[in-house]
Amino acid sequence: MKAYMTAKNKKLSLTAQRTVSDFIDFLLYKEKEEKSKRASNYKKRILEVSQWAEADCKIFEENRKLFNQWPPPKW
């Protein structure tokens, strides 16, 4: 694909080649901006994740202990 595009580009005039190069630069810049926006959105979302304190998790530990006290049913 690369050789095909290079061959086509060489058939163009110098002005047209510069235009193609400028357009490719524009597309690359646009893609870089989109990636930056996605990273920025991710950072915002990850900062919204709730944080639990040790006291918040204590109830789960207590429930686990109570659950483990149940005897398994005998068949």
Secondary structure as the mmCIF struct_conf table of DSSP 4:
data_model
#
loop_
_struct_conf.conf_type_id
_struct_conf.id
_struct_conf.beg_label_comp_id
_struct_conf.beg_label_asym_id
_struct_conf.beg_label_seq_id
_struct_conf.end_label_comp_id
_struct_conf.end_label_asym_id
_struct_conf.end_label_seq_id
HELX_RH_AL_P HELX_RH_AL_P1 LYS A 2 LYS A 10
TURN_TY1_P TURN_TY1_P1 LYS A 11 LYS A 11
BEND BEND1 LEU A 12 LEU A 12
HELX_RH_AL_P HELX_RH_AL_P2 LEU A 14 LEU A 47
TURN_TY1_P TURN_TY1_P2 GLU A 48 GLU A 48
BEND BEND2 VAL A 49 VAL A 49
HELX_RH_AL_P HELX_RH_AL_P3 GLU A 54 GLN A 69
BEND BEND3 TRP A 70 TRP A 70
HELX_LH_PP_P HELX_LH_PP_P1 PRO A 71 LYS A 74
#
